[in-house]
Amino acid sequence: MRISLIRVDDRLIHGQVVMGWTQALGIEQILVADDEIAVDETQKQLLLMAVPAGVTADVLSIADSATIVDASDSDVSTLILVRGPAELAALHREGVPMPRVNVGNVHTGPDRKRLTKEVHATEDEIGIWRELAEAGVRLEARWLPSSPVTDLARLVGAQS
């Protein structure tokens, strides 16, 4: 499987992903790696309704997503979506290669610190971001393909 982009976005499949990222990168396949939605047929079908014509998509558990990535020798341009840093870390632990990750949108809420305009995190999540960065994952906060890139590792105090 040719991973064109791994994106963290708590909205998962939505207009920005469909119109911005899939078109800009020529995405042919979307893989949502999410344990909760993978077993919720209603939520799964709602997400899949947003997939544009000509793009295939599936919603699988994190473990099943990692298995598919590992077993596939396809050259299809693929976008992998996860909802937050915990899911990204789980995918990383499963062995999915991720030299670069786009962090697009993680909403605000109670006990969440603003890292960028679009990315907020709890102290625990900041620790996860830091661990991923220190493990060699390049974390780029970037909302749209045309937006400037912000080094998220620097914002969470990761050691190089």
C-alpha positions as CSV (number, residue, x, y, z in Angstrom):
1,M,0.0,0.0,0.0
2,R,1.3,3.4,-0.9
3,I,0.6,5.7,2.0
4,S,0.3,9.2,0.6
5,L,-0.7,10.8,3.8
6,I,-1.5,9.8,7.4
7,R,-3.8,12.5,8.9
8,V,-5.0,13.1,12.4
9,D,-8.4,14.8,12.3
10,D,-11.2,14.2,14.9
11,R,-13.8,14.7,12.2
12,L,-12.3,11.9,10.1
13,I,-14.0,11.9,6.6
14,H,-15.5,15.3,5.9
15,G,-15.5,18.1,3.3
16,Q,-12.0,19.3,4.0
17,V,-10.5,15.9,3.6
18,V,-12.7,15.1,0.6
19,M,-12.2,18.3,-1.3
20,G,-8.8,19.4,-0.1
21,W,-6.5,16.5,0.6
22,T,-7.9,13.8,-1.7
23,Q,-7.8,16.1,-4.7
24,A,-4.4,17.7,-3.9
25,L,-2.8,14.3,-3.4
26,G,-4.7,12.2,-6.0
27,I,-6.0,9.9,-3.2
28,E,-7.6,6.8,-4.6
29,Q,-8.4,5.1,-1.2
30,I,-9.2,6.2,2.3
31,L,-8.6,4.0,5.3
32,V,-10.1,5.1,8.6
33,A,-8.4,3.3,11.5
34,D,-10.7,3.6,14.5
35,D,-11.7,0.8,16.9
36,E,-15.0,2.4,18.0
37,I,-16.4,3.3,14.6
38,A,-15.2,0.0,13.1
39,V,-17.9,-1.8,15.2
40,D,-20.6,0.8,14.9
41,E,-22.4,0.2,11.6
42,T,-24.4,3.4,11.7
43,Q,-21.4,5.6,12.3
44,K,-19.4,3.7,9.8
45,Q,-22.0,4.1,7.1
46,L,-22.4,7.8,7.8
47,L,-18.6,8.3,7.3
48,L,-18.6,6.3,4.1
49,M,-21.4,8.4,2.7
50,A,-19.0,11.4,2.5
51,V,-16.5,9.5,0.3
52,P,-16.2,11.1,-3.1
53,A,-16.9,9.2,-6.3
54,G,-13.9,7.3,-7.6
55,V,-12.4,6.9,-4.1
56,T,-12.7,3.6,-2.2
57,A,-12.9,3.7,1.6
58,D,-13.1,1.4,4.6
59,V,-13.3,1.8,8.3
60,L,-11.3,-0.9,10.2
61,S,-10.0,-1.4,13.7
62,I,-6.5,-0.2,14.3
63,A,-5.1,-3.7,14.4
64,D,-6.9,-4.7,11.2
65,S,-5.7,-1.4,9.5
66,A,-2.1,-2.3,10.4
67,T,-2.6,-5.8,9.0
68,I,-3.9,-4.5,5.7
69,V,-1.1,-1.9,5.4
70,D,1.5,-4.6,6.1
71,A,0.0,-7.2,3.8
72,S,-0.8,-4.9,0.8
73,D,1.5,-4.6,-2.1
74,S,-0.9,-2.3,-3.9
75,D,0.3,1.0,-5.4
76,V,-3.0,2.7,-4.8
77,S,-2.5,6.2,-3.3
78,T,-3.9,5.9,0.2
79,L,-5.0,8.4,2.9
80,I,-5.0,6.9,6.5
81,L,-7.2,8.8,8.9
82,V,-7.2,8.6,12.7
83,R,-9.1,10.8,15.2
84,G,-6.4,11.6,17.7
85,P,-3.0,11.1,19.1
86,A,-3.9,7.9,21.1
87,E,-5.1,6.2,17.9
88,L,-2.1,7.4,16.0
89,A,0.2,6.0,18.7
90,A,-1.7,2.6,18.6
91,L,-1.2,2.5,14.8
92,H,2.5,3.3,15.3
93,R,2.8,0.5,17.9
94,E,1.2,-1.9,15.4
95,G,4.1,-1.2,13.0
96,V,2.5,1.1,10.5
97,P,5.3,3.2,8.9
98,M,4.8,6.9,9.5
99,P,7.8,9.0,8.8
100,R,5.5,12.1,8.4
101,V,2.0,12.7,9.9
102,N,-0.3,15.6,9.1
103,V,-2.1,16.8,12.2
104,G,-5.1,18.7,10.9
105,N,-7.8,19.2,13.5
106,V,-8.2,18.2,17.1
107,H,-11.0,20.2,18.7
108,T,-10.9,22.2,21.9
109,G,-12.6,21.2,25.1
110,P,-12.2,21.0,28.8
111,D,-8.6,20.7,30.0
112,R,-7.3,21.1,26.4
113,K,-4.4,23.4,25.6
114,R,-4.3,25.3,22.3
115,L,-1.2,24.2,20.3
116,T,-2.3,25.8,17.0
117,K,-5.5,27.4,15.9
118,E,-6.8,23.9,14.9
119,V,-5.0,21.6,17.3
120,H,-5.7,21.3,21.0
121,A,-4.5,18.6,23.4
122,T,-4.8,17.5,27.0
123,E,-1.5,17.0,29.0
124,D,-1.7,13.3,28.3
125,E,-2.1,13.9,24.6
126,I,0.8,16.3,24.6
127,G,2.9,13.5,26.1
128,I,1.8,11.1,23.3
129,W,2.7,13.7,20.7
130,R,6.1,14.1,22.3
131,E,6.7,10.4,22.4
132,L,5.8,10.0,18.8
133,A,8.1,12.8,17.8
134,E,10.9,11.4,19.8
135,A,10.4,8.1,18.1
136,G,11.1,9.7,14.8
137,V,7.6,10.6,13.6
138,R,7.6,14.0,11.9
139,L,4.4,15.8,13.1
140,E,3.2,18.6,10.8
141,A,0.3,20.7,11.9
142,R,-1.3,21.7,8.7
143,W,-5.0,22.4,8.1
144,L,-5.2,22.4,4.3
145,P,-2.7,21.5,1.6
146,S,-2.1,25.2,0.9
147,S,-1.6,26.0,4.5
148,P,1.8,26.6,6.0
149,V,3.3,23.7,8.0
150,T,3.9,24.1,11.8
151,D,6.3,21.7,13.5
152,L,4.1,20.2,16.2
153,A,7.1,18.4,17.8
154,R,8.6,21.8,18.7
155,L,5.3,23.0,20.2
156,V,5.1,20.0,22.5
157,G,8.7,20.2,23.6
158,A,10.0,17.0,22.0
159,Q,13.7,16.4,22.3
160,S,15.5,15.8,18.9
